[in-house]
Amino acid sequence: MDRGRESRWEKDAMTVEIVFGLVTAVALATPVFAVALALDHFLALSGSASRGVLTGGAVAAAAVGLWRLVRVLRRFDVERRNGR
């Protein structure tokens, strides 16, 4: 009856996996940015040096978060295609 469309269970599993990926991405990105924030605070940087450290921390945190999200979703896709 479905004719190749995803079942409700598959849609729910995909939603859970997306939320898991987002939550773990934030959980990994937060400490990365916290390190940059701590460096800025403890080294008492000011002006462009402070802005540079915080921008670098934000970019690194975004990269780590995106990496985690892509990794989780790719793993889910591979397992789904293999029938697991």
FIKOLZA-1660 file (N, C-alpha, C; in steps of 0.1 Angstrom, whole numbers, plus 5000, padded with zeros to 4 digits):
% residues 84
   i   px   py   pz ch aa at
   1 5008 4988 5000  A  M  N
   1 5000 5000 5000  A  M CA
   1 5008 5013 5000  A  M  C
   2 5020 5012 5006  A  D  N
   2 5028 5024 5008  A  D CA
   2 5035 5028 4995  A  D  C
   3 5038 5018 4986  A  R  N
   3 5045 5020 4974  A  R CA
   3 5058 5028 4975  A  R  C
   4 5067 5023 4984  A  G  N
   4 5080 5028 4985  A  G CA
   4 5082 5040 4994  A  G  C
   5 5071 5045 4999  A  R  N
   5 5072 5057 5009  A  R CA
   5 5076 5051 5022  A  R  C
   6 5081 5060 5030  A  E  N
   6 5086 5056 5044  A  E CA
   6 5074 5054 5053  A  E  C
   7 5076 5044 5061  A  S  N
   7 5065 5041 5071  A  S CA
   7 5066 5051 5082  A  S  C
   8 5056 5051 5091  A  R  N
   8 5056 5061 5102  A  R CA
   8 5067 5058 5111  A  R  C
   9 5071 5045 5113  A  W  N
   9 5082 5041 5122  A  W CA
   9 5095 5047 5117  A  W  C
  10 5097 5046 5104  A  E  N
  10 5109 5051 5098  A  E CA
  10 5110 5066 5099  A  E  C
  11 5099 5073 5098  A  K  N
  11 5099 5088 5099  A  K CA
  11 5102 5091 5114  A  K  C
  12 5096 5084 5123  A  D  N
  12 5099 5086 5137  A  D CA
  12 5113 5084 5141  A  D  C
  13 5119 5073 5135  A  A  N
  13 5133 5070 5138  A  A CA
  13 5142 5080 5132  A  A  C
  14 5139 5086 5120  A  M  N
  14 5147 5096 5115  A  M CA
  14 5146 5109 5123  A  M  C
  15 5134 5112 5128  A  T  N
  15 5132 5124 5137  A  T CA
  15 5141 5122 5149  A  T  C
  16 5140 5111 5155  A  V  N
  16 5148 5108 5168  A  V CA
  16 5163 5110 5165  A  V  C
  17 5167 5105 5153  A  E  N
  17 5182 5105 5150  A  E CA
  17 5186 5120 5147  A  E  C
  18 5177 5128 5141  A  I  N
  18 5181 5142 5138  A  I CA
  18 5182 5149 5152  A  I  C
  19 5172 5147 5161  A  V  N
  19 5173 5154 5174  A  V CA
  19 5185 5149 5181  A  V  C
  20 5188 5136 5181  A  F  N
  20 5201 5131 5188  A  F CA
  20 5213 5138 5182  A  F  C
  21 5214 5139 5169  A  G  N
  21 5225 5145 5162  A  G CA
  21 5226 5160 5166  A  G  C
  22 5215 5167 5167  A  L  N
  22 5216 5181 5171  A  L CA
  22 5220 5183 5185  A  L  C
  23 5214 5175 5194  A  V  N
  23 5218 5176 5209  A  V CA
  23 5232 5172 5211  A  V  C
  24 5237 5162 5205  A  T  N
  24 5251 5158 5207  A  T CA
  24 5261 5169 5200  A  T  C
  25 5256 5175 5189  A  A  N
  25 5264 5185 5183  A  A CA
  25 5266 5197 5192  A  A  C
  26 5255 5201 5198  A  V  N
  26 5256 5212 5208  A  V CA
  26 5264 5208 5220  A  V  C
  27 5263 5196 5224  A  A  N
  27 5270 5191 5236  A  A CA
  27 5285 5191 5233  A  A  C
  28 5289 5189 5221  A  L  N
  28 5303 5189 5217  A  L CA
  28 5308 5203 5214  A  L  C
  29 5300 5211 5208  A  A  N
  29 5304 5225 5204  A  A CA
  29 5305 5234 5216  A  A  C
  30 5297 5232 5226  A  T  N
  30 5297 5241 5238  A  T CA
  30 5311 5241 5245  A  T  C
  31 5317 5229 5248  A  P  N
  31 5330 5230 5255  A  P CA
  31 5341 5236 5246  A  P  C
  32 5340 5234 5232  A  V  N
  32 5350 5240 5223  A  V CA
  32 5349 5255 5224  A  V  C
  33 5337 5261 5224  A  F  N
  33 5336 5275 5225  A  F CA
  33 5340 5280 5240  A  F  C
  34 5337 5272 5250  A  A  N
  34 5341 5275 5263  A  A CA
  34 5356 5276 5265  A  A  C
  35 5363 5268 5258  A  V  N
  35 5378 5269 5258  A  V CA
  35 5382 5283 5253  A  V  C
  36 5376 5287 5242  A  A  N
  36 5380 5300 5236  A  A CA
  36 5376 5311 5246  A  A  C
  37 5364 5310 5252  A  L  N
  37 5360 5320 5262  A  L CA
  37 5369 5320 5274  A  L  C
  38 5373 5309 5278  A  A  N
  38 5382 5308 5290  A  A CA
  38 5396 5314 5286  A  A  C
  39 5401 5312 5274  A  L  N
  39 5413 5318 5270  A  L CA
  39 5412 5333 5270  A  L  C
  40 5402 5338 5264  A  D  N
  40 5399 5352 5264  A  D CA
  40 5399 5358 5278  A  D  C
  41 5392 5351 5287  A  H  N
  41 5391 5356 5300  A  H CA
  41 5404 5356 5308  A  H  C
  42 5411 5344 5308  A  F  N
  42 5423 5342 5316  A  F CA
  42 5435 5350 5311  A  F  C
  43 5435 5352 5298  A  L  N
  43 5446 5360 5292  A  L CA
  43 5443 5375 5292  A  L  C
  44 5431 5378 5296  A  A  N
  44 5427 5392 5296  A  A CA
  44 5430 5399 5283  A  A  C
  45 5425 5393 5272  A  L  N
  45 5427 5399 5259  A  L CA
  45 5417 5410 5257  A  L  C
  46 5421 5420 5249  A  S  N
  46 5412 5431 5246  A  S CA
  46 5412 5434 5231  A  S  C
  47 5402 5441 5227  A  G  N
  47 5402 5446 5213  A  G CA
  47 5401 5435 5203  A  G  C
  48 5409 5436 5192  A  S  N
  48 5409 5427 5181  A  S CA
  48 5414 5413 5185  A  S  C
  49 5423 5412 5195  A  A  N
  49 5428 5399 5199  A  A CA
  49 5416 5391 5205  A  A  C
  50 5408 5397 5214  A  S  N
  50 5397 5391 5220  A  S CA
  50 5387 5387 5209  A  S  C
  51 5384 5396 5200  A  R  N
  51 5375 5393 5189  A  R CA
  51 5379 5381 5181  A  R  C
  52 5392 5381 5178  A  G  N
  52 5398 5370 5170  A  G CA
  52 5397 5356 5177  A  G  C
  53 5400 5356 5190  A  V  N
  53 5399 5343 5198  A  V CA
  53 5385 5339 5198  A  V  C
  54 5376 5348 5201  A  L  N
  54 5361 5344 5202  A  L CA
  54 5356 5340 5188  A  L  C
  55 5360 5346 5178  A  T  N
  55 5356 5343 5164  A  T CA
  55 5361 5329 5161  A  T  C
  56 5374 5327 5164  A  G  N
  56 5380 5314 5161  A  G CA
  56 5373 5303 5169  A  G  C
  57 5370 5306 5182  A  G  N
  57 5363 5296 5190  A  G CA
  57 5349 5293 5184  A  G  C
  58 5342 5303 5179  A  A  N
  58 5329 5301 5173  A  A CA
  58 5330 5293 5161  A  A  C
  59 5340 5296 5152  A  V  N
  59 5341 5288 5140  A  V CA
  59 5345 5273 5143  A  V  C
  60 5354 5272 5153  A  A  N
  60 5358 5258 5157  A  A CA
  60 5346 5250 5162  A  A  C
  61 5338 5257 5171  A  A  N
  61 5326 5251 5177  A  A CA
  61 5316 5247 5166  A  A  C
  62 5314 5256 5156  A  A  N
  62 5305 5253 5146  A  A CA
  62 5310 5241 5137  A  A  C
  63 5323 5241 5135  A  A  N
  63 5328 5230 5127  A  A CA
  63 5327 5216 5134  A  A  C
  64 5329 5216 5147  A  V  N
  64 5328 5204 5155  A  V CA
  64 5313 5200 5155  A  V  C
  65 5304 5209 5157  A  G  N
  65 5290 5206 5158  A  G CA
  65 5285 5201 5144  A  G  C
  66 5289 5207 5133  A  L  N
  66 5285 5203 5120  A  L CA
  66 5291 5189 5117  A  L  C
  67 5303 5187 5121  A  W  N
  67 5309 5174 5119  A  W CA
  67 5302 5163 5126  A  W  C
  68 5298 5165 5138  A  R  N
  68 5290 5155 5146  A  R CA
  68 5277 5153 5140  A  R  C
  69 5270 5163 5136  A  L  N
  69 5256 5161 5130  A  L CA
  69 5257 5153 5117  A  L  C
  70 5267 5156 5109  A  V  N
  70 5268 5149 5096  A  V CA
  70 5272 5135 5099  A  V  C
  71 5281 5132 5108  A  R  N
  71 5285 5119 5112  A  R CA
  71 5273 5110 5117  A  R  C
  72 5265 5116 5125  A  V  N
  72 5253 5109 5131  A  V CA
  72 5243 5105 5119  A  V  C
  73 5240 5115 5111  A  L  N
  73 5231 5113 5100  A  L CA
  73 5236 5104 5090  A  L  C
  74 5248 5104 5086  A  R  N
  74 5254 5095 5077  A  R CA
  74 5254 5080 5082  A  R  C
  75 5257 5079 5095  A  R  N
  75 5257 5066 5101  A  R CA
  75 5243 5060 5101  A  R  C
  76 5233 5069 5104  A  F  N
  76 5219 5064 5103  A  F CA
  76 5215 5060 5089  A  F  C
  77 5219 5068 5079  A  D  N
  77 5216 5065 5065  A  D CA
  77 5222 5051 5061  A  D  C
  78 5234 5049 5065  A  V  N
  78 5241 5036 5061  A  V CA
  78 5234 5025 5068  A  V  C
  79 5230 5026 5080  A  E  N
  79 5224 5015 5087  A  E CA
  79 5210 5013 5082  A  E  C
  80 5203 5024 5078  A  R  N
  80 5189 5022 5072  A  R CA
  80 5190 5015 5059  A  R  C
  81 5200 5019 5051  A  R  N
  81 5201 5012 5037  A  R CA
  81 5205 4998 5039  A  R  C
  82 5213 4994 5049  A  N  N
  82 5217 4980 5051  A  N CA
  82 5205 4972 5058  A  N  C
  83 5195 4979 5062  A  G  N
  83 5183 4972 5068  A  G CA
  83 5184 4969 5082  A  G  C
  84 5192 4977 5089  A  R  N
  84 5194 4975 5104  A  R CA
  84 5184 4983 5111  A  R  C
% end
